[in-house]
Amino acid sequence: MSKTLDPMDLKQIITLHLDGLSNRKIGETLGISRNTINRYLQLFKGSDRPLRALLQLDEACLREQFPVKTTIDNDRYNELMLYLQHVHQQCSHPGFTFLYHYQEYASACSSPYSYTQFMAHYRAKYAREKGSMKLNHQAGHEMFVDYTGKKMTVVDRQTGEVCEVEVFVAILPCSQYTYVEACDSQKRGDFLSCLGNALEFFDGVPKAIVSDNLKSAVTKASKYEADINRSLKDFARHYNCVINPTRSYSPQDKALVENAVHLTYQRIFYPLREITFFSLCDLNKEIRKQLQVYNDLLFQRKQASRKELYQSLDRGYLKPLPGSRYQLKDYTRAKVQKMGYVFFSPDKAYYSVPYRYIGHQTQIHYTDDIIEVYYNHQRIASHHRNPVKGAYITNKDHLSSTHKAYSEWSPEFFQKAALRYGEAVVSFMKGLFANPDYPEINYKRAQGILAMGRDHGGDRLNKACKRACDLAEYRYTLVKNILINKQEELELDVEKLADQSSHIPVHENIRGARYYQ
């Protein structure tokens, strides 16, 4: 069955091509057929964008522009490999024949291989003598990582409990320059933190990170095409490299890091065996001291140390580190509520998104500092994380025009709006909002004053407000009474006007606006 390539894989194809790898090598690294790599590169080069510009596109754009599907179909081959394992287990039984098992395989399989292919695959899989190949490693090309089988310990100072900790090992195979770190577990967060620390220790990024098939790296292990988990893919994209898991049950694929693990037992575990550590920090300080001694030791046959070989070979070929350290991302889903917010369940807080996405399902990517909301693989909102429960975090650009106008109301907003009617209207607004304790109570009155400018004209409103300011009476009813009775031009008796405005009956219409009889 064909499958659509992940947009992350598309970017990794471009990255490896720009690094100078051949199409065949790219296919082997990513577990994708060479023909598929050829087809995608033809599409990339035929587009109107340069390759480096394609790397800047988001996932949605890549998926839309390059919807080609791969033609990888390993089901038939995997079915044969599983059956050959069963055949190999039975070959020591008396009366065993390959023909018998081939006939059994052919009758059970919907699309069987021929008998010749059946035998060729068996002999290739179970050769009588297996040789070991000497691999030639390129400088700065790969970084091998693994965990030690044995663990170190840290003692809880309060309870005296002895806690086992994992030990992470990374090595650059060309120089065999090694990094070692103790961590709490092999979980995703600790694993990615160790990877980031290793790259900083090496002061650069290789083209590929070769890992074991541990759960923090691989979602589904496969001898032919492992399924790398999303966080590790995101880590690789951040550091501009690729992840290349080794084959299951094939330690020869990472023989150098396996050897580095054994040397770690000798050079680090053994010298620290009698020291009691009360924190992971103290343990890692001592590991660093022993690691420095280890990397400075001279090879017997090379007349150089690991550090000297690293500086002369690997260092110049490593890519530069990115400007910021990778932050672990987690993911959750949320529906955009009617108010235009998504509910972020880990903090029980609300974050705004553009109002046009109301009712849509979104995916939230979050770190310790940042909240990003995605719809259809496109980022639609980004906020700084607020840990306060029940908080509403709003970006005013996300609001509709009506909601945005309401959110902008303030005494300064109404004073600015009053400028177009005259200085007296501005002075009236300042007097109206003279009490700063709860200015919201006067927002509707200020709206009413501005509405009079539209109904009676700015010049009349300015004169009416001047009269009210002369009386030091900053009331909506007074200004409206002056305009209704056309008294803004008259020399009015102050006491009579104030008494008249206080006796005028006020009624509420259905919209909550006041009028006089």
N, C-alpha and C positions, 0 to 999 in steps of 0.2 A: 504494500500500500504506500502511495506517495505521501509526503508530508511537506508542509510549508516551513522554510527556514526561519528561525528566530531572527529578528532585526539585529540582535547582538552579534549573531554569527555573520551577518552581512558586513558589519563594521569590522569584525575581526578578519574577514577575507581581504578587505581594503587595506587594513593595517599591515598584514603579512605581505601583501603584494608590494606596498610601498617600502617595506623592509628588504625587498629584493629576493623573497622566496619564490621558487618556481611553483607553477600551478599544481604539479604533482605533490610537492612538499606541503603546500597549503592543504591539499586534500587529505594527506596522511595525518597532518597535525590536528585538523578539525573533524576527521572522520567523515568526510564528504567526498563523493566521487569526483574524479578529475574533470569529467565532462561537465558536471554541474558548476565547478569552479570556473571553467572556461566560459560557460554560458553567462554566468553572472558578470565576469570581468568584461565580456563583450558589451553587456548591457550598461555597465558602469561607464565604459569609455564612449559608448554611443550617446550617453545623456549629455545635456547641455551644461553640466557642472563638472569641474575638476574633481579628482578623487578626494583631495583633502577637504573640499567643500562638502562632499557627501558625508564625511565623518561628522560634520557639524549638524546635520539634519537630525530631527527627532525620529523616534521609532515609527510614528504614524506615517510620516512622509516617505520613509524608506519602504514601508510595507505597501504603500499605495503605488509607488513608482516601480517597484520591482517585485511583482506578485508571483514570479516563476516558482514552480514547485520542483523539489528534487525528485530523482528517480531511484533513490536508495530503497532496496527491498532485500533485506537480509533474512526474512522469515524462512524462505526455502533452505538457505544455507544453514541457518541456526538449527532448523529441524534435523538436517542431516548430521550436524555436529553432535547434537544430543543423542541421536541414535548410534553414532559411532562410539560414543562413550559406553553405551550398553554393549555394543559388539566387543569392544576391547576387554570388558569385564568377563565376557563369556568365552574368550578365545582359549583358555586353559582347560576347558571341559573336553572330555573324550568325545570324538565324533564331530567336533566343531568344523563347520565349513563356512566360508564367506558367502558362497552362493545361497545357502539356506537363509542366512540373515538378509541378504540383498532381496530375495524374493519376499521375505516378511516385510521389509522396509517398503518395497515397491507396491505391495498390496495395501499398505496402511497410508501411504502418502498420495496426495492428490496430484502432485507434480514431481515425480521422482527423478533423480539423476540416473544416467545410464550406469551399467555395471562397471564400465571402464572408469568413469568419473568417480564412482563409489570407491573403487579400490585406490585410485590415485589420491583421493582426499584422505583415506585411511592411512596410507603410507606416509603422506605428508604430515599428518597429525601425530602418528605414532611411529616415528622413525626408530630404527633399531639402536642407533647411536646418535646422540645429540651433542653437537659441538658447542663451544662457547665462543662468541665473537668478541673481539676487541673493538670497542667503540671509540671513535675519534671525536672528541668534543671540541666544538668551536668556542672561542673566547666570547663571553658575554651572551651566549646563545640561550642557555637554560639555567634554571635554578631548581635543584632537587630538594624536596622537603619530606619529612617523615617524623613520626614520634617514636621514642624509645619504647621497647617492650617493658623494661623495668622502670620503676618509679622512684622518685626521691620523696622525702618526708619533711613536713613542717609541723611543729608542736604548738598547739594553742596555749599561750602563756597563762590564760585564766583557768582553763579546765584541765590542761595537761593532755588533751586528746591528740593523738598522732594522726595527722591527715596526709594521705598520699597525694602527690602532685605529678602532673604530666611533664615530660621534658620534650621540647620541640627542637628539631635539628634541621638546619638548611645548609646546603653546600653548593658552591659554584664548581662544576665538574672539571673545568679546564685547569684551574689553579688549586682546586680542592680547599679553597678558603672557606672556613666553616663558621656558622653562627649557632649558638645554643641558648635556649631560654626555658625556664620553668614557668608553668602556668597552671591554673586551677583545673582545667579540663580540656577535652578535645572538642568542646561544643563550638558552634559557629562563631560566636563572638570572640572567644579566646583564640581560635584558629586564625581568623582574619587579623586580629591584633598582632599575633606572632609573625604572620606574613609581612605586615606593614613594618614591624620592628626589624625584620631581617633585611628588607629592602633598604631601610634607612642605615642599617649597619654596613651593607655593601655599598651604600651611597650611589645607587643606581638601580635600574630596572632591566632585567634580561628580556629577551623576546618571548620566552615561555617559562611557565612555572610547572614543573612536573611533580604531581602529587600522587599519593596513594589513593585507594578507593574508600577513604574514610567518609562517614556520613556527612561531615561538615563540608566536604568538597563535592561529593557525587550523590545525586538523588537516586539514580538507578545505575548500578554497575553493569558494565558490558565489556566483553573482550574486544569488541569491534567498534562500538560507539557509545561511550558512557554519557549519561545525562547529567551535566554539571548543574549544581543548584544555582538559583537566581542570584543570591548574594555574592557568590564567588565570581559569577560572570560580571556582576556590577563592579566588583573589586578589580577584575582584570581590565575592564573598560576604563576605570578611573586611572589605572597605572599604565595604560596603553600596552598591554601584553596579552597573552593567551594562556589558557589552562589546558594542559595535556596530561590527563590521568594515565597511569600505567595500566597494563593489562592485569586482570585479576589473577592471583596465584602465579605471578611472573616476577619474582624478586630480581631476576637478572636485568629487568628493564631499569632498575634503579640501584644497581649494584654499588655505586659509589656512595650513595647516602646510607645504604645498609652497612657498608664498611665504616662510614663516619659514625654510625650509631655504636658499633663495637669499640671504636677508638674513644668515643665519648665515655663509655664505661671505664676505660682504662685511664684516660687523662683527666676526667672531671669527677665521675662518680667515686672512684677509688680514693683520690686525695681528700675528698670531703666526707668520707664514710663515717668518721668519728666525731664530726661537728654537728651540734644540735642547732637548728634554725627555728626562730620563733615567728618569722614572717617571710612571705614570698619575696619581698624586696631585699631582705638580707641574703637570702639564698641566691638570688640573681646577681647580687654584687660579687659574691664569691665565685659564682660561675664565670662571670666576666674576667676575673683575675686569672682563673685557670685557663680560660679560653684564649686570653692574650698569650700566655706562655705556650699553649698548644699551637697556635697559628704562627708563632715565631720560631718553632723548632725546624731545623734543617732536614730536608729529605736526605736519605742516605745516598741516593743515586743522582739527585738533581743538583746538589750543592746550592740549594736555595730553599727558603721557607715558603709556607703557604701565603703569607702576607706579601712577600717579595714577588711571588708569581702573580698574585692578584693585581698588584700595582703595575707590573710590566705587561700582563696579558689581558685580564678581564676588565679592569677599570675603564680603559679607553673605549671599550665596545658596549658598555652598559648605557642604556638610555637615561636621560636625566629624570630625577624624581619630579612629580607634579608639584604645583605650588602649595597645595594643601593635602593634609593627610586624609585618607579615606575614613568616612564615618559609616558604621554599620547601619544599614537600612532595614526596617521591618515594614510589613505591609498589612493593610486592613481595608475593608470595603465599607462604603457608607452611601446612603441615598441623600441627595440634596433636598432639604426640607423646603416648605413653602416660603419660609422667611429668607431663603437663599444661603443657608448654612448647612455644613455637614457636621454630624456628631462624631467627635473623635473619642472612641470608647476608652482607650488606655488612660487618658487624663480626665474623661468626662467633661470635655470642653467643646465649644462650638467655633468653627472657623468659616469665614465667608468665602463664597465662590461667585463668579459672575451670575447674575440673576437668570440669564437665558438657559442655564443648566438645571433649573428647578425641576425636580421629578426624575432626574437621571441618576443611574447608579455610577459611582465613581470609585477609583482605587486611590488609597492614601499611602504615600511613601513617607516614612518618618524616621528621623534620627534623634539624638539627644537634643538637638538645637533647632531643627528645621522640620516643618510640615509641608509636604507637597501633595497637591490633589491633581489626579490625572483622569482624563476622560478620553477613551479610545486612543490610549498610548500618547496623549498630548497633555502636557502640563497646563492646567487652567488656573491654578492658584498656588501661591507660596507664602508661608507665614513663619515667623519665629515662634517656636514652641512656647506656650504659656502653661505652666503646670497647675494653675489655679483651677480647682474644680468648679464647673458651672460657668466659667468665664466665656464671654462672647468676644472673639477677636475679629475685627472688621477692617477690611480694606475698602475705603469709600468708593474706589473705582469699580467695585463689584456691584454697587447698588443701582437700582433703576433710577431714572431721573426724579421720580416723585419721592422716593425714599432718600435719595441723595440730598434733595432740597431741604427735607425735614431735618436731616442729620446736621446740616450746616447752620441751622438757626442758632443765634446767639445775640446778645445785645449789640455787639459790634456789627453783626450781619444786618440788623435793622437800621442801625445808624448809617451804615454805608448805603443802604437802599434809599434812605431818606435824603441823601445828598441831591438827588435830581429834582427834588421839590423845593429846596431852599434851606438856608441856614437855620431858620426858625424851627423847621420840622426836625432838623438834627438836634437842636437844643431841647425840643420837646421829648425826643426819644431818650436823650441822656437823663432828663428828669424822670421819665417813666421808669427807667431801669436804675434809679438811684439806689434802691434797696438791693444789694447783691446777694442776699441770702437765698432767694428762690426766684430768679428772673423768669423762669418758665411760665409763671402765672400771668405775665404781661405779654407773652408772645402773640396771643390771639388779639389783644388790644392793639398791639403794634401793627398787626396785619390789617386791622380795621382802619387805623389811621392812614396807612398807605393806600388802602382801597378808596378812601375819600378823595385822594389825589386823582385817581382815575375817574371818579364820578363827578367831582366838582372842579377839577383843574388844579394844577400845581400852585398857581399864584394865589388863589383863594385859600387853599390849605395852608400855605406858608403864612398868610396874614392871620388866619384863625389860630394857628399854633403860636404865633407871636403874642396874640391876645392872651392865650392860656398861660404862656410863660410869664407875661407881665403880672398875671394874677398868682403865679407860682402854684397853679392847679394843673397837675398833669393827669387829667382824666379824659378818657375816651368820650364820655357823655357830654362834657363841656365843649369840646371841639366840634362834635356833631351838632350840638344845639346852635352854636355860633353859625355854622354853615347852613343849617336848615332855615334859620331866621334871617340870614343874610346880614349879620351884624359885624362881620369882620372889618367893614369900612367905617363903622359908626363909632362915635365917642360914647361908650357905654358906661353906665354906672356899675362899678365893680360889685357893690353889695347887692344890687338888683339882679345882676347876671348870675351871681353865685346862688342867690336864693331861688331864681327861676329854674336853674339847672337841677337843683336839689329836689324840686317839687314835680318835675316832669315824670310821669309814670313810664316805667321801662318794661317792655315785654320781650319775650323770647320767640323768635320764629323757629321753624322746623329745623333750620340749620344751626341754631345756637347763636345767631347774630342778634344784636339788640336794635330796637327801633323805638321811636317816641310817638306819643299821641298828645 
